[in-house]
Amino acid sequence: MPSVAVVIPAKNEAKYLPVLLASLLAQSREPDEIIVADAGSTDRTREIARSFRGVEVVPGGIAAVGRNAGVKASTSEIILFLDADAMIEGRDWLAKAVDEFVARKLDLATCDVVVQDGNAADKLSFKFYNRYVRLWGARHPHPIGTMMLTWRRVHNLIGGFDPRVTFAEDHDYGLRVRDAGLKFGVLNSVKVGITVRRQVKIGRWRFLLVNGLAEPYIMLFGSIKRKSYGQAYDKVKQLK
């Protein structure tokens, strides 16, 4: 079994991070490394992370910077990127994800996301999102930063996450994996839980609008590196 590092970018995640770390350390196949890339938290995020067995804390930044820093600090063959508020269920979640990832000979994978709170409309929107991601598949990869699984060699080959991308850095990552001739897929064996705190913070309609407009922009013009577009999403980014 290849070694696995879990990389978690975080900022002020004292509420959600301990739940995720406890779930990871309760897995039947524990990660070989867990690295929290802290982006200058002002709450107890760093102290909480260090209180868990084997967890390493490194300086982070925006999501792209934090994820790259976590990979750099790790030595494992497989990298699992999780957001701090990601929720995994079952003691075999990690084993199932890695087994399917390796068996299907994927280079980058994501999984369906399931809303753990919110209303019926929130749940419906993410069901649509899951189908949309599967419909495009490897032709136009849509990995979600909440859960991304890749190989260290793939991450290094494409140069990691691009910190110049102001919005949808996970989408940009997937497109560069595709353009390198590598294989993307959506795992069937696991799902990841998410919260709707970002939608609530920014406003549900604004959240849908910003994300909805990003898709045609990326298809027409490429990855989003315009500060003006990124600023429209600042309220969401500040939650990380």
Secondary structure, 3 states (H helix, E strand, C coil): CCCEEEEEEECCCCCCHHHHHHHHHCCCCCCCEEEEEECCCCCCHHHHHHCCCCEEEEECCCHHHHHHHHHHHCCCCEEEEECCCCECCCCCHHHHHHHHHHHCCCCEEEEEEEECCCCHHHHHHHHHHHHHHHHHHHHCCCCECCEEEEEHHHHHHCCCCCCCCCECHHHHHHHHHHHCCCCEEEEEEEEEEECCHHHHHHCHHHHHHHHHHHHHHHHHHCCECCHHHHHCCHHHHCCC
